[in-house]
Every structure is written in C-alpha cells, then in structure tokens.
Amino acid sequence: MTESSIMQLRVTLKDVKPDTWRRIFVPTSIRYDQLHAIIQVLFGWTNSHLHSFTPVNEPATEYGIIMPDLDMGDGMLNENEHFAYPDLEKGNVTYIYDFGASWTHQIELEKMVTMAEFIHAKHHQLPVVIAGRGPERIEATGDRGRAFNARNINGLFAEFAGSWDEAY
C-alpha cells in the first residue's frame, strides 16, 4: 500500500523557553476535536479552558466548541464536524488554549507517511508521539512542569485506545 494516510505533525508551543515542541503521527481522518484532545495529552494540559483552531492561511476561519446556550462560539465552526487535514495541507494551523493565558501552538504538517512506512517503523498505534523537546507547563503559573516523556504520553494514548475495547 503506497497511499499516504498518516500525517507527521510538529506541534510547537510558542513564546516559551526552552523551545517546546512535539512530533506526532495522526491519521488524516482526525477531526479538530480529536486533535484538541491529543494536544492536551502532548503538553500535559488539563482541558480546563476554552480553545480554538485557526488556519494561518484563512484567519477568518475559526474552529472550536459551539455553546449556543451560553452565546459562545458565534461565527465559529464546530470542531466536531471538521477535519484538520484539508487546512494543514494548505499551511500551518494555530491552536490557542486558554483564552486568558493564550497558550499558542503552531501545528505544522511536516510530511505524509504511508501505512507501510508506519508499520515498518514498528509503530503499533495512532496517535503516537515520536519526538519532542521541552517541559510541560503549569497552566496557572506558566512555570515548568514535568519533563517531556514519550513513553508516558504513548502510554496514555494506548489507554485511550484500550478504553475503546471496553466500550464494546
């Protein structure tokens, strides 16, 4: 199989020192809400704040959580209904977590990977983090948190995959 159905993404947390980034494989079928959950795990965030995605090439387009009862999300596209790949194919996407602190992440599609290449590299799950640098951040203070640990992150991804088995 030569079809490329896996994206290698680099997610960089902007405006922090030391440089902090994660490289990850995800399927092209990933929606923005799923990408949000993955970024939360990658950076040790607690999913306690609002967030949004904006394609750099289309700054008027914004994806996020729509909450009509609270008058939140007006003009925003529902992240549960849109895939990230079409936007990433055109250029980078900005992800902002916590509108007060504005933790800004740049998401870059580095390359496409075939399933054959993925299997040959002996990866067993998607998503899978393959590299990274820089510590997590403590949301409330911005202080450094735990060091980057690919094994722990992939363990959490495996737990999520395992919970799928328990549901059926």
TAHU-V426999 format. One record per helix or strand. SS is the DSSP state (2 for helix, 1 for strand). FROM is the first residue (numbers start at 1). TO is the last residue. If there is no record, write none. Layout:
ss->(SS	SS)
from->(FROM	FROM)
to->(TO	TO)
//
This chain:
ss->(1	1	1	2	1	1	1	2	1	1	2	1	2	1	1	2	1	1	1	2)
from->(4	20	31	32	51	63	67	68	72	77	79	83	85	93	103	115	128	137	144	150)
to->(13	27	31	43	55	64	67	70	72	78	81	83	90	97	114	120	133	137	144	167)
//
